[in-house]
Amino acid sequence: MNDEALQLPAATLARRVGAGDRSSLATTDAAFARSQAVGAGPDGLNIFLGHDREWSRAEAEAIDARVVRGESVGPLAGVPVAVKDNLATVHLPTTCGSRILEGYRSPFEATAVRRLREAGAVVVGKTNMDEFAMGSSTESSAYGPTRNPRAPDRVPGGSSGGSAAAVAAGIVPIALGSETGGSVRQPAAFCGITGIKPTYGRVSRYGLVAYGSSLDHVGVMGRTVDDAALGLQVIAGYDGRDATCLDVPVPDYRSAASSSMAGVVIGRPREYFPASLDPRVREACDAALDALRAAGAEVRDVSLPHTALAIPAYYIVAPAEASSNLARFDGARYGLRLSGEGLRGMYESTRSRGFGAEVTRRILLGTYVLSAGYYDAYYRKAMEVRRLITNDFAAVFGAGVHALVTPTTPTPAFRLGEVSDPYEMYLSDVFTVTANLAGVPAMSVPAGFVDALPIGVQVIAPHFGEHAMLGVAYALERALGVGGAR
């Protein structure tokens, strides 16, 4: 049985801990017990790559001691959280799901993790992920795949599959993930929870191991919209250690729950509803739009004409940036080092053994598109397409649309081992990569089930429009009544 406290909304749990009605230590122990219950045995979910129970318990005891002294303990007091293993932590290894960083401990802590801890949250573990965030199923992890808590024969999505599974399995109400092309929203949809990708620059990337620097975002997953909104509230805001983090005021995201849908204009982009879309996914999205109409919103058909170019553009830009960012993992400075004949031999041995197949594929592709003679033909052209996609969003939002509603994924979660073609795997992000290319905020909200498997509906807003986006998400959650931990 799962501890009752782990089923509480994060804000409620924090209030009880802060009032002394619930022990942070007992809650932390409950999270570890739940993790053991769902992770043990041959069918274990394989959610965590690292944890230190004694360190987490010491953190929880410190929070309880502050409560006894009457001190303020923060909006996440005693709330157990999980952190994707590409966010730097001092007390736990940061492996990025790769052999090349096995056992590596960072000398500094990611800003997002630090802000969670300063708000009173207790980190209970680092979650499994596709190696260096390159994947859509968590199957490219060097430490084995994570299973979907809703259906253990299915993937939880990726690359933040471990974080999504930790929330869906009822271990934590909030988890951090990262997004380069949909890696928070897609697993959130597959696992039946809420996932938020904020505006590029809204949340500091300091301490996030880079994949594609112009595309990477730190995101939040929650059992409910309110849990995710609270997590975002804590980690959002300016950080001088990240040159891309913008000094823009952070509104009270949870206040969006009281917003009326009257006067809100919702766009239904026709390019996200192609004839090939599973009719059951289409039906669920249309039901979500009908619910928003019933709540007072106006729904308009709109067009984002360059959407079809998003996948090819993304899989040029992201690997190009990855080939540069991953050059630092060479065995010379940190992480795995294998012997070889001379310096070149050491590089070859280390990188050949340290990187998996998908990471190798993307490094090679990225190096190719940046090479002499191909830069203009591929990378520069992809960046031009990226600008067109960004302009599409600007035109729609500039015409009075407050938010867009689309499917999050074209299908529910697929079976472990079912998708072996890399291009077919890439297409699972077909509805999510556009928001990363444009840098606009987007989130996934549970929208029902197809063949008893969760699916999500995506809400996209203008730059720094997270408050309006959350208002739509709260309305959808109230109307549809789906989601939450298992």
Solvent accessible surface area in square Angstrom, and as a share of the most:
residue,aa,sasa,rsa
1,M,238,1.06
2,N,35,0.18
3,D,49,0.25
4,E,102,0.46
5,A,0,0.00
6,L,1,0.01
7,Q,77,0.34
8,L,24,0.12
9,P,62,0.39
10,A,0,0.00
11,A,8,0.07
12,T,31,0.18
13,L,0,0.00
14,A,8,0.06
15,R,147,0.54
16,R,96,0.35
17,V,1,0.00
18,G,33,0.32
19,A,70,0.54
20,G,50,0.48
21,D,112,0.58
22,R,51,0.19
23,S,46,0.30
24,S,0,0.00
25,L,38,0.19
26,A,44,0.34
27,T,0,0.00
28,T,0,0.00
29,D,35,0.18
30,A,12,0.09
31,A,0,0.00
32,F,17,0.07
33,A,59,0.46
34,R,49,0.18
35,S,22,0.14
36,Q,120,0.53
37,A,72,0.56
38,V,27,0.15
39,G,36,0.35
40,A,53,0.41
41,G,55,0.53
42,P,134,0.85
43,D,100,0.52
44,G,11,0.10
45,L,11,0.05
46,N,52,0.27
47,I,8,0.04
48,F,33,0.14
49,L,46,0.23
50,G,14,0.14
51,H,106,0.47
52,D,56,0.29
53,R,101,0.37
54,E,118,0.53
55,W,40,0.14
56,S,0,0.00
57,R,62,0.22
58,A,54,0.42
59,E,39,0.18
60,A,0,0.00
61,E,85,0.38
62,A,53,0.41
63,I,11,0.06
64,D,33,0.17
65,A,40,0.31
66,R,71,0.26
67,V,26,0.15
68,V,131,0.75
69,R,148,0.54
70,G,67,0.65
71,E,80,0.36
72,S,97,0.63
73,V,11,0.06
74,G,29,0.28
75,P,75,0.47
76,L,0,0.00
77,A,0,0.00
78,G,0,0.00
79,V,0,0.00
80,P,0,0.00
81,V,0,0.00
82,A,0,0.00
83,V,0,0.00
84,K,0,0.00
85,D,1,0.01
86,N,4,0.02
87,L,1,0.00
88,A,4,0.03
89,T,7,0.04
90,V,61,0.35
91,H,77,0.34
92,L,3,0.01
93,P,32,0.20
94,T,1,0.01
95,T,12,0.07
96,C,0,0.00
97,G,0,0.00
98,S,0,0.00
99,R,102,0.37
100,I,3,0.01
101,L,3,0.01
102,E,103,0.46
103,G,49,0.47
104,Y,57,0.22
105,R,131,0.48
106,S,7,0.05
107,P,108,0.68
108,F,86,0.36
109,E,30,0.14
110,A,0,0.00
111,T,1,0.00
112,A,1,0.00
113,V,1,0.00
114,R,64,0.23
115,R,41,0.15
116,L,0,0.00
117,R,64,0.23
118,E,109,0.49
119,A,9,0.07
120,G,0,0.00
121,A,2,0.02
122,V,0,0.00
123,V,1,0.00
124,V,4,0.02
125,G,0,0.00
126,K,1,0.00
127,T,0,0.00
128,N,0,0.00
129,M,0,0.00
130,D,1,0.00
131,E,3,0.01
132,F,5,0.02
133,A,7,0.05
134,M,0,0.00
135,G,12,0.12
136,S,2,0.01
137,S,2,0.01
138,T,0,0.00
139,E,53,0.24
140,S,33,0.21
141,S,10,0.07
142,A,33,0.25
143,Y,55,0.21
144,G,26,0.25
145,P,57,0.36
146,T,0,0.00
147,R,68,0.25
148,N,0,0.00
149,P,1,0.01
150,R,56,0.20
151,A,16,0.13
152,P,51,0.32
153,D,70,0.36
154,R,38,0.14
155,V,0,0.00
156,P,0,0.00
157,G,0,0.00
158,G,1,0.01
159,S,0,0.00
160,S,0,0.00
161,G,0,0.00
162,G,0,0.00
163,S,0,0.00
164,A,0,0.00
165,A,0,0.00
166,A,0,0.00
167,V,0,0.00
168,A,0,0.00
169,A,1,0.01
170,G,0,0.00
171,I,1,0.01
172,V,0,0.00
173,P,1,0.01
174,I,0,0.00
175,A,0,0.00
176,L,0,0.00
177,G,0,0.00
178,S,4,0.02
179,E,0,0.00
180,T,5,0.03
181,G,4,0.04
182,G,1,0.01
183,S,9,0.06
184,V,0,0.00
185,R,0,0.00
186,Q,0,0.00
187,P,0,0.00
188,A,0,0.00
189,A,1,0.01
190,F,2,0.01
191,C,0,0.00
192,G,2,0.02
193,I,0,0.00
194,T,0,0.00
195,G,0,0.00
196,I,0,0.00
197,K,0,0.00
198,P,1,0.01
199,T,2,0.01
200,Y,51,0.20
201,G,8,0.07
202,R,6,0.02
203,V,6,0.03
204,S,1,0.00
205,R,38,0.14
206,Y,61,0.23
207,G,12,0.11
208,L,17,0.08
209,V,34,0.20
210,A,16,0.12
211,Y,5,0.02
212,G,0,0.00
213,S,39,0.25
214,S,36,0.23
215,L,0,0.00
216,D,4,0.02
217,H,5,0.02
218,V,1,0.00
219,G,0,0.00
220,V,0,0.00
221,M,0,0.00
222,G,0,0.00
223,R,14,0.05
224,T,40,0.23
225,V,0,0.00
226,D,30,0.16
227,D,1,0.00
228,A,0,0.00
229,A,0,0.00
230,L,9,0.04
231,G,0,0.00
232,L,0,0.00
233,Q,53,0.24
234,V,22,0.13
235,I,0,0.00
236,A,11,0.08
237,G,10,0.10
238,Y,113,0.43
239,D,10,0.05
240,G,59,0.56
241,R,125,0.46
242,D,13,0.07
243,A,110,0.85
244,T,47,0.27
245,C,5,0.03
246,L,84,0.42
247,D,111,0.58
248,V,47,0.27
249,P,116,0.73
250,V,45,0.26
251,P,52,0.33
252,D,83,0.43
253,Y,0,0.00
254,R,82,0.30
255,S,49,0.32
256,A,0,0.00
257,A,36,0.28
258,S,102,0.66
259,S,41,0.27
260,S,76,0.49
261,M,7,0.03
262,A,72,0.56
263,G,65,0.63
264,V,25,0.15
265,V,13,0.07
266,I,0,0.00
267,G,0,0.00
268,R,44,0.16
269,P,0,0.00
270,R,130,0.48
271,E,51,0.23
272,Y,0,0.00
273,F,13,0.06
274,P,51,0.32
275,A,107,0.83
276,S,104,0.67
277,L,8,0.04
278,D,30,0.16
279,P,99,0.62
280,R,110,0.40
281,V,1,0.00
282,R,63,0.23
283,E,121,0.54
284,A,17,0.13
285,C,1,0.00
286,D,46,0.24
287,A,49,0.38
288,A,0,0.00
289,L,2,0.01
290,D,77,0.40
291,A,19,0.15
292,L,1,0.00
293,R,115,0.42
294,A,93,0.72
295,A,53,0.41
296,G,40,0.39
297,A,9,0.07
298,E,86,0.39
299,V,27,0.15
300,R,88,0.32
301,D,97,0.50
302,V,17,0.10
303,S,39,0.25
304,L,3,0.02
305,P,83,0.52
306,H,52,0.23
307,T,11,0.07
308,A,90,0.70
309,L,78,0.39
310,A,1,0.00
311,I,8,0.04
312,P,68,0.43
313,A,4,0.03
314,Y,6,0.02
315,Y,18,0.07
316,I,33,0.17
317,V,0,0.00
318,A,0,0.00
319,P,0,0.00
320,A,1,0.01
321,E,27,0.12
322,A,0,0.00
323,S,15,0.10
324,S,76,0.49
325,N,16,0.08
326,L,0,0.00
327,A,56,0.43
328,R,98,0.36
329,F,10,0.04
330,D,12,0.06
331,G,3,0.03
332,A,39,0.30
333,R,152,0.55
334,Y,82,0.31
335,G,35,0.34
336,L,51,0.25
337,R,146,0.53
338,L,47,0.23
339,S,106,0.68
340,G,38,0.37
341,E,168,0.75
342,G,55,0.53
343,L,114,0.57
344,R,183,0.67
345,G,12,0.12
346,M,22,0.10
347,Y,74,0.28
348,E,90,0.40
349,S,33,0.21
350,T,0,0.00
351,R,55,0.20
352,S,86,0.56
353,R,176,0.64
354,G,2,0.02
355,F,16,0.07
356,G,30,0.29
357,A,79,0.61
358,E,26,0.12
359,V,0,0.00
360,T,56,0.32
361,R,99,0.36
362,R,7,0.03
363,I,19,0.10
364,L,117,0.58
365,L,65,0.33
366,G,0,0.00
367,T,76,0.44
368,Y,98,0.37
369,V,3,0.01
370,L,65,0.32
371,S,40,0.26
372,A,102,0.79
373,G,74,0.71
374,Y,87,0.33
375,Y,83,0.32
376,D,87,0.45
377,A,63,0.49
378,Y,83,0.31
379,Y,34,0.13
380,R,120,0.44
381,K,112,0.47
382,A,4,0.03
383,M,69,0.31
384,E,84,0.38
385,V,21,0.12
386,R,29,0.11
387,R,143,0.52
388,L,72,0.36
389,I,3,0.02
390,T,21,0.12
391,N,68,0.35
392,D,14,0.07
393,F,4,0.01
394,A,64,0.49
395,A,69,0.54
396,V,13,0.07
397,F,27,0.11
398,G,69,0.66
399,A,69,0.54
400,G,36,0.34
401,V,6,0.03
402,H,81,0.36
403,A,0,0.00
404,L,0,0.00
405,V,0,0.00
406,T,0,0.00
407,P,0,0.00
408,T,0,0.00
409,T,3,0.02
410,P,31,0.19
411,T,63,0.36
412,P,16,0.10
413,A,1,0.00
414,F,23,0.10
415,R,121,0.44
416,L,45,0.22
417,G,60,0.58
418,E,99,0.44
419,V,19,0.11
420,S,105,0.68
421,D,71,0.37
422,P,42,0.26
423,Y,124,0.47
424,E,95,0.43
425,M,26,0.12
426,Y,21,0.08
427,L,66,0.33
428,S,13,0.08
429,D,11,0.06
430,V,42,0.24
431,F,9,0.04
432,T,0,0.00
433,V,0,0.00
434,T,1,0.00
435,A,0,0.00
436,N,1,0.00
437,L,4,0.02
438,A,8,0.07
439,G,7,0.06
440,V,1,0.01
441,P,0,0.00
442,A,0,0.00
443,M,0,0.00
444,S,0,0.00
445,V,1,0.00
446,P,6,0.04
447,A,11,0.08
448,G,13,0.13
449,F,108,0.45
450,V,4,0.02
451,D,102,0.53
452,A,88,0.68
453,L,11,0.05
454,P,2,0.01
455,I,4,0.02
456,G,2,0.02
457,V,0,0.00
458,Q,0,0.00
459,V,0,0.00
460,I,0,0.00
461,A,0,0.00
462,P,43,0.27
463,H,90,0.40
464,F,58,0.24
465,G,14,0.13
466,E,1,0.00
467,H,59,0.26
468,A,48,0.37
469,M,0,0.00
470,L,0,0.00
471,G,3,0.03
472,V,2,0.01
473,A,0,0.00
474,Y,12,0.05
475,A,5,0.04
476,L,0,0.00
477,E,40,0.18
478,R,147,0.54
479,A,60,0.46
480,L,44,0.22
481,G,64,0.62
482,V,39,0.22
483,G,40,0.39
484,G,10,0.09
485,A,21,0.16
486,R,150,0.55
